[in-house]
Amino acid sequence: MVYGHAGGEDLQLDLYVPKDEPGPFPAVVVLHGGGWTAGSHEVVRPIAATLAGQGYVTASVGYRLAPRHRFPAQIQDAKCAVRWLRANAQRYQIDSERIGALGFSAGAHLALLLGLTEAKDGLEGAGGNPEQSSRVQAVINVSGPTDLTQPLWPDATQLILADFLGGSREQLPGTYRAASPAAYIHRGAPPVLTIHGTADTVVPYEQAQLLHAALRKARVPSRLATLHGKGHGENWTDKDLNRNATAMLAFLDANLRGR
């Protein structure tokens, strides 16, 4: 479905609605990884379908990619998708007061920005449905970058960041800060579940630790699920995947259903 228009493109998502159940349902926006420069919402279809089977309206969201479209295009599109869900809440049996965001890697970075930024931060964009709020009520961050101003990034990741943001940290310090979820942490932000491996060579595990500590300091509910010896998703076993899926569903149930 087309959920908005920006940068000369139709913005598209796939929508999954629970079958043969009465609504309204809580909703979850699922955001794919790919370093903001690659990937597709198609890769997160399995988890979107799984969540729909658990009673969530789920949107696997496509967004504009860098370097053709640089920050803040990606978060503007994610916010547009949340506004679209609220604008169509009655049609698709969505409880507009209970929307969560789930992201992987670069998509986790966008999910965090969805949770931590507010309208006053100027990242809403003009993709559509401006009368609706883009706020979410829960965030799941799987291996996401949290503070782009930190210097301890692998060389390959620094190149990806430069494509995403338009230059190096030294050239664009303000942009790197503006694109950092950690810069927007405030009391009253939604609860966050972070899942991250200690052997991650793409997004250092320290990024998860920094975020968790800062959220706790601001009295924002935060849980850090550490995967000891695991990398950036590439060496997760079936046991890891099952454990993570169970943790994510429990977190969504607790924060979007009150279970």
Buried (B, 14 or more C-beta within 10 A) or exposed (E): EEBBEBEEBEBBBBBBBBEEEEBBBBBBBBBBBBBBBEBBBEBBBEBBEBBBEBBBBBBBBBBBBBEEBBBBBBBBBBBBBBBBBBBBBEEBBBBBEBBBBBBBBBBBBBBBBBBBBBEEBEBBBEBBBEEBBBBBBBBBBBBBBBBBBBEEBEEEBEBBBBBBBBBEBEEBEEBBBBBBBBBBBEEEBBBBBBBBBBEBEBBBBBBBBBBBEBBEEBEBBBBBBBBEEBBBBEEBEEEBEEBBBEBBBEBBBBBBEEE
